[in-house]
Amino acid sequence: MKNISIWISAMRFRTLPLSISGIILASCLAEYNGLFKWGIFVLAILTTLSLQILSNLANDYGDGVKGTDNTDRVGPARAIQTGKISPDQMFNAIKINVLISIALALVLIFTAFGNRYFLLTLIFMLLGVASIVAAIRYTVGGKAYGYRGLGDFFVFVFFGLVSVCGCYVLYAKTIDHVTILPACVIGLLSVAVLNLNNMRDIDSDKKSDKVTLAVMLGKRKAKKYHYILIILAITLSGLFGILYYTSPYNLIFVVVYIPLIIHLIKVSKNTDPRLLNPELKKIALTTFLLATLIGIGHLL
C-alpha cells in the first residue's frame, strides 16, 4: 500500500484537472453545435490524463538524474530526489506509460475518424507522437527544451491550441473559429501555472543550469510576464463572451475573475518563493473552473 501511495504521489494527481480543462471546454463547444459524442469525450479525457502523468513521471526522472531536484529545491520533494523510487524504476514506468498513451491515442483517433478521414487520421497520429515526445523531452535528454526557455511555448501549444482546437476537430472533423479564443485563454493560464512554478524555483534552477524563461527574465520581469499572462487571459475570455453573446448566462465565467485578481495581488506582494506553492494549486483549479464555466455558459 505504501508503494502505491509513492507512485500516486509521483504521478502528481493535483496537476490533472488543469490538463483536461481544454477537453471539457472543447466538448461543450461541440455539444452546442450538436457534435458531442460520449465515446470521444471519455477517450480524449483518458488520453490527456495519460499524457499528463507521462509528463509528470518524465519530469521527475529528468530533473532527478540531472541533479536539478536537490536540497535547494523550494517545491515539494520528488520521488527520485527522495530515493523513494529509483531512476531505473521510474524509467520503466515511463516506458509503460508511453505504451498506454499510444494505445489510448490510437483508439481515440479511430473512434473519431474511423476509415473515412485519412488525412485527419494521419495528422492526429503525428500530433499524438509529438505530444508523447513533448511530454518526455521537457526535462529528459541533453537537449531538453525545458532547460532552454522553451517550456512556455510548448505548454501554450499543447495545453491550449492542441487541447481545445484539436479536441474540437475530433468531434467536428474541421476547425472552427469559435475555438480560437478559448484555446488561447486556456493556453495562457496553463503557461501562467508553469511560470509560477518557475518563479518559485528560480534560484535553485539557476544553480542547476536549468534555464527556464523565468531564469532568463529575472525575478522582477518574470512577475510582469505573469501579470501579462493572467490579464491577457481575462481580456480574451471577456472578448469571447462578448463576441458569442446570446444570453446573460453566457457570462457566468466572469465570477472566476475574482480569484484571478486576488491571485495577481498575492503574486505582486510576494517576496518568499515558498509562499507561491499554494498559489500554484489555486491558479490550476481556477483555470479548470474557468474552462468549465465558459463551456457551460456557452450552452445556456
C-alpha positions as a Python dict, from the first residue, in 0.01 Angstrom:
ca = {
    (1, 'M'): (0, 0, 0),
    (2, 'K'): (288, 232, 84),
    (3, 'N'): (442, 163, -258),
    (4, 'I'): (116, 255, -430),
    (5, 'S'): (96, 586, -242),
    (6, 'I'): (452, 668, -351),
    (7, 'W'): (363, 615, -719),
    (8, 'I'): (41, 815, -681),
    (9, 'S'): (245, 1099, -535),
    (10, 'A'): (494, 1075, -825),
    (11, 'M'): (207, 1097, -1075),
    (12, 'R'): (106, 1429, -915),
    (13, 'F'): (-269, 1394, -942),
    (14, 'R'): (-314, 1759, -842),
    (15, 'T'): (-197, 1859, -1193),
    (16, 'L'): (-464, 1653, -1371),
    (17, 'P'): (-761, 1897, -1358),
    (18, 'L'): (-556, 2158, -1546),
    (19, 'S'): (-465, 1907, -1818),
    (20, 'I'): (-829, 1824, -1901),
    (21, 'S'): (-955, 2185, -1893),
    (22, 'G'): (-926, 2222, -2270),
    (23, 'I'): (-1100, 1890, -2334),
    (24, 'I'): (-1401, 1991, -2124),
    (25, 'L'): (-1425, 2331, -2292),
    (26, 'A'): (-1393, 2189, -2644),
    (27, 'S'): (-1656, 1926, -2565),
    (28, 'C'): (-1902, 2193, -2452),
    (29, 'L'): (-1844, 2384, -2776),
    (30, 'A'): (-1904, 2063, -2969),
    (31, 'E'): (-2226, 1995, -2776),
    (32, 'Y'): (-2352, 2346, -2862),
    (33, 'N'): (-2314, 2258, -3231),
    (34, 'G'): (-2472, 1915, -3188),
    (35, 'L'): (-2146, 1726, -3242),
    (36, 'F'): (-2072, 1584, -2898),
    (37, 'K'): (-2012, 1208, -2859),
    (38, 'W'): (-1951, 1037, -2525),
    (39, 'G'): (-1702, 788, -2670),
    (40, 'I'): (-1475, 1063, -2800),
    (41, 'F'): (-1509, 1259, -2475),
    (42, 'V'): (-1412, 970, -2247),
    (43, 'L'): (-1122, 861, -2466),
    (44, 'A'): (-996, 1220, -2501),
    (45, 'I'): (-1001, 1259, -2121),
    (46, 'L'): (-818, 928, -2068),
    (47, 'T'): (-557, 1006, -2334),
    (48, 'T'): (-493, 1352, -2190),
    (49, 'L'): (-463, 1217, -1836),
    (50, 'S'): (-219, 952, -1955),
    (51, 'L'): (-5, 1214, -2131),
    (52, 'Q'): (-6, 1439, -1824),
    (53, 'I'): (100, 1154, -1597),
    (54, 'L'): (371, 1066, -1851),
    (55, 'S'): (493, 1425, -1838),
    (56, 'N'): (496, 1424, -1457),
    (57, 'L'): (695, 1099, -1438),
    (58, 'A'): (936, 1217, -1708),
    (59, 'N'): (990, 1548, -1527),
    (60, 'D'): (1067, 1363, -1205),
    (61, 'Y'): (1312, 1141, -1395),
    (62, 'G'): (1476, 1418, -1599),
    (63, 'D'): (1526, 1661, -1312),
    (64, 'G'): (1622, 1375, -1080),
    (65, 'V'): (1903, 1228, -1291),
    (66, 'K'): (2033, 1575, -1380),
    (67, 'G'): (2051, 1670, -1012),
    (68, 'T'): (1817, 1965, -1058),
    (69, 'D'): (1596, 1830, -779),
    (70, 'N'): (1820, 1879, -477),
    (71, 'T'): (1819, 2034, -131),
    (72, 'D'): (1793, 2382, -286),
    (73, 'R'): (1455, 2299, -440),
    (74, 'V'): (1172, 2507, -290),
    (75, 'G'): (882, 2297, -420),
    (76, 'P'): (761, 1959, -290),
    (77, 'A'): (1026, 1686, -291),
    (78, 'R'): (1001, 1443, -582),
    (79, 'A'): (1026, 1064, -588),
    (80, 'I'): (1378, 1022, -731),
    (81, 'Q'): (1505, 1315, -526),
    (82, 'T'): (1396, 1144, -203),
    (83, 'G'): (1514, 800, -314),
    (84, 'K'): (1165, 650, -281),
    (85, 'I'): (1176, 549, -649),
    (86, 'S'): (1500, 464, -830),
    (87, 'P'): (1583, 611, -1173),
    (88, 'D'): (1554, 264, -1328),
    (89, 'Q'): (1210, 208, -1175),
    (90, 'M'): (1096, 549, -1299),
    (91, 'F'): (1234, 484, -1648),
    (92, 'N'): (1045, 154, -1667),
    (93, 'A'): (726, 330, -1554),
    (94, 'I'): (776, 589, -1829),
    (95, 'K'): (807, 315, -2093),
    (96, 'I'): (484, 151, -1973),
    (97, 'N'): (309, 489, -1971),
    (98, 'V'): (424, 555, -2329),
    (99, 'L'): (263, 229, -2443),
    (100, 'I'): (-61, 317, -2260),
    (101, 'S'): (-65, 665, -2416),
    (102, 'I'): (-8, 523, -2766),
    (103, 'A'): (-287, 268, -2723),
    (104, 'L'): (-534, 528, -2593),
    (105, 'A'): (-442, 776, -2867),
    (106, 'L'): (-492, 515, -3142),
    (107, 'V'): (-832, 409, -3007),
    (108, 'L'): (-935, 776, -2977),
    (109, 'I'): (-826, 856, -3333),
    (110, 'F'): (-1004, 561, -3490),
    (111, 'T'): (-1315, 621, -3279),
    (112, 'A'): (-1328, 980, -3403),
    (113, 'F'): (-1232, 930, -3768),
    (114, 'G'): (-1286, 563, -3850),
    (115, 'N'): (-1166, 487, -4203),
    (116, 'R'): (-1326, 791, -4368),
    (117, 'Y'): (-1084, 1073, -4280),
    (118, 'F'): (-739, 956, -4384),
    (119, 'L'): (-570, 1299, -4376),
    (120, 'L'): (-709, 1384, -4031),
    (121, 'T'): (-612, 1040, -3905),
    (122, 'L'): (-255, 1096, -4025),
    (123, 'I'): (-239, 1447, -3876),
    (124, 'F'): (-363, 1329, -3537),
    (125, 'M'): (-124, 1034, -3535),
    (126, 'L'): (159, 1282, -3586),
    (127, 'L'): (11, 1503, -3311),
    (128, 'G'): (-3, 1202, -3083),
    (129, 'V'): (364, 1126, -3142),
    (130, 'A'): (452, 1494, -3092),
    (131, 'S'): (256, 1502, -2766),
    (132, 'I'): (441, 1200, -2629),
    (133, 'V'): (779, 1339, -2733),
    (134, 'A'): (694, 1680, -2583),
    (135, 'A'): (582, 1519, -2256),
    (136, 'I'): (916, 1340, -2223),
    (137, 'R'): (1159, 1593, -2368),
    (138, 'Y'): (1066, 1877, -2132),
    (139, 'T'): (1337, 1764, -1889),
    (140, 'V'): (1474, 1437, -2032),
    (141, 'G'): (1780, 1432, -2257),
    (142, 'G'): (2075, 1658, -2328),
    (143, 'K'): (1861, 1899, -2530),
    (144, 'A'): (1555, 1911, -2304),
    (145, 'Y'): (1352, 2214, -2412),
    (146, 'G'): (1254, 2295, -2052),
    (147, 'Y'): (1621, 2372, -1988),
    (148, 'R'): (1636, 2617, -2281),
    (149, 'G'): (1348, 2850, -2200),
    (150, 'L'): (1104, 2684, -2443),
    (151, 'G'): (865, 2529, -2191),
    (152, 'D'): (620, 2820, -2208),
    (153, 'F'): (582, 2791, -2584),
    (154, 'F'): (516, 2417, -2576),
    (155, 'V'): (268, 2447, -2289),
    (156, 'F'): (73, 2714, -2479),
    (157, 'V'): (64, 2498, -2792),
    (158, 'F'): (-28, 2164, -2632),
    (159, 'F'): (-239, 2273, -2332),
    (160, 'G'): (-411, 2548, -2530),
    (161, 'L'): (-424, 2512, -2908),
    (162, 'V'): (-394, 2133, -2940),
    (163, 'S'): (-616, 2062, -2638),
    (164, 'V'): (-908, 2288, -2734),
    (165, 'C'): (-885, 2320, -3112),
    (166, 'G'): (-762, 1963, -3160),
    (167, 'C'): (-1029, 1810, -2939),
    (168, 'Y'): (-1299, 2004, -3123),
    (169, 'V'): (-1173, 1867, -3456),
    (170, 'L'): (-1216, 1514, -3317),
    (171, 'Y'): (-1587, 1589, -3291),
    (172, 'A'): (-1642, 1819, -3590),
    (173, 'K'): (-1379, 1688, -3837),
    (174, 'T'): (-1297, 2052, -3913),
    (175, 'I'): (-1151, 2360, -3741),
    (176, 'D'): (-1396, 2623, -3615),
    (177, 'H'): (-1318, 2988, -3530),
    (178, 'V'): (-1522, 2953, -3210),
    (179, 'T'): (-1235, 2753, -3054),
    (180, 'I'): (-955, 3005, -3113),
    (181, 'L'): (-1013, 3249, -2824),
    (182, 'P'): (-1090, 2976, -2565),
    (183, 'A'): (-778, 2786, -2675),
    (184, 'C'): (-566, 3097, -2620),
    (185, 'V'): (-725, 3158, -2278),
    (186, 'I'): (-651, 2804, -2155),
    (187, 'G'): (-304, 2817, -2310),
    (188, 'L'): (-218, 3146, -2140),
    (189, 'L'): (-337, 3030, -1798),
    (190, 'S'): (-152, 2700, -1836),
    (191, 'V'): (164, 2897, -1913),
    (192, 'A'): (92, 3107, -1604),
    (193, 'V'): (94, 2789, -1394),
    (194, 'L'): (431, 2690, -1542),
    (195, 'N'): (571, 3041, -1495),
    (196, 'L'): (459, 3046, -1131),
    (197, 'N'): (635, 2713, -1080),
    (198, 'N'): (949, 2850, -1244),
    (199, 'M'): (933, 3172, -1041),
    (200, 'R'): (923, 2962, -724),
    (201, 'D'): (1228, 2760, -835),
    (202, 'I'): (1423, 3041, -999),
    (203, 'D'): (1716, 3036, -756),
    (204, 'S'): (1760, 2657, -750),
    (205, 'D'): (1717, 2638, -1129),
    (206, 'K'): (1997, 2893, -1175),
    (207, 'K'): (2231, 2684, -962),
    (208, 'S'): (2141, 2372, -1162),
    (209, 'D'): (2179, 2542, -1503),
    (210, 'K'): (1811, 2491, -1581),
    (211, 'V'): (1741, 2792, -1799),
    (212, 'T'): (1366, 2849, -1781),
    (213, 'L'): (1208, 3165, -1921),
    (214, 'A'): (1174, 3291, -1562),
    (215, 'V'): (1550, 3248, -1515),
    (216, 'M'): (1612, 3434, -1842),
    (217, 'L'): (1381, 3720, -1742),
    (218, 'G'): (1484, 3750, -1378),
    (219, 'K'): (1251, 3781, -1078),
    (220, 'R'): (1112, 4129, -1150),
    (221, 'K'): (1041, 4075, -1520),
    (222, 'A'): (906, 3723, -1457),
    (223, 'K'): (642, 3880, -1232),
    (224, 'K'): (549, 4131, -1503),
    (225, 'Y'): (529, 3847, -1754),
    (226, 'H'): (296, 3666, -1513),
    (227, 'Y'): (68, 3972, -1491),
    (228, 'I'): (54, 3987, -1872),
    (229, 'L'): (-44, 3619, -1899),
    (230, 'I'): (-330, 3649, -1648),
    (231, 'I'): (-460, 3986, -1772),
    (232, 'L'): (-448, 3876, -2136),
    (233, 'A'): (-638, 3556, -2047),
    (234, 'I'): (-906, 3763, -1870),
    (235, 'T'): (-927, 4001, -2167),
    (236, 'L'): (-959, 3727, -2429),
    (237, 'S'): (-1219, 3533, -2230),
    (238, 'G'): (-1420, 3853, -2192),
    (239, 'L'): (-1391, 3916, -2566),
    (240, 'F'): (-1516, 3561, -2632),
    (241, 'G'): (-1815, 3627, -2406),
    (242, 'I'): (-1900, 3945, -2597),
    (243, 'L'): (-1849, 3807, -2948),
    (244, 'Y'): (-2060, 3496, -2888),
    (245, 'Y'): (-2314, 3653, -2653),
    (246, 'T'): (-2670, 3519, -2671),
    (247, 'S'): (-2786, 3549, -2309),
    (248, 'P'): (-2660, 3675, -1968),
    (249, 'Y'): (-2589, 3313, -1871),
    (250, 'N'): (-2306, 3308, -2125),
    (251, 'L'): (-2109, 3534, -1891),
    (252, 'I'): (-2123, 3323, -1573),
    (253, 'F'): (-1749, 3266, -1608),
    (254, 'V'): (-1671, 3626, -1506),
    (255, 'V'): (-1702, 3522, -1139),
    (256, 'V'): (-1368, 3346, -1188),
    (257, 'Y'): (-1205, 3684, -1244),
    (258, 'I'): (-1228, 3742, -867),
    (259, 'P'): (-982, 3466, -765),
    (260, 'L'): (-761, 3556, -1064),
    (261, 'I'): (-736, 3918, -947),
    (262, 'I'): (-673, 3808, -586),
    (263, 'H'): (-401, 3580, -722),
    (264, 'L'): (-235, 3870, -905),
    (265, 'I'): (-236, 4079, -589),
    (266, 'K'): (-73, 3799, -387),
    (267, 'V'): (193, 3742, -652),
    (268, 'S'): (269, 4114, -672),
    (269, 'K'): (327, 4128, -295),
    (270, 'N'): (521, 3803, -274),
    (271, 'T'): (881, 3808, -153),
    (272, 'D'): (913, 3445, -36),
    (273, 'P'): (917, 3182, -317),
    (274, 'R'): (785, 2915, -78),
    (275, 'L'): (458, 3107, -45),
    (276, 'L'): (395, 3060, -419),
    (277, 'N'): (326, 2688, -364),
    (278, 'P'): (-39, 2738, -256),
    (279, 'E'): (-91, 2976, -548),
    (280, 'L'): (8, 2703, -794),
    (281, 'K'): (-282, 2484, -689),
    (282, 'K'): (-521, 2780, -684),
    (283, 'I'): (-440, 2902, -1035),
    (284, 'A'): (-457, 2548, -1176),
    (285, 'L'): (-801, 2484, -1023),
    (286, 'T'): (-916, 2833, -1124),
    (287, 'T'): (-821, 2755, -1484),
    (288, 'F'): (-1024, 2434, -1467),
    (289, 'L'): (-1322, 2626, -1323),
    (290, 'L'): (-1295, 2899, -1586),
    (291, 'A'): (-1285, 2643, -1870),
    (292, 'T'): (-1588, 2462, -1727),
    (293, 'L'): (-1792, 2781, -1680),
    (294, 'I'): (-1705, 2918, -2025),
    (295, 'G'): (-1823, 2589, -2173),
    (296, 'I'): (-2140, 2562, -1965),
    (297, 'G'): (-2220, 2929, -2016),
    (298, 'H'): (-2191, 2884, -2391),
    (299, 'L'): (-2452, 2607, -2373),
    (300, 'L'): (-2704, 2809, -2170),
}
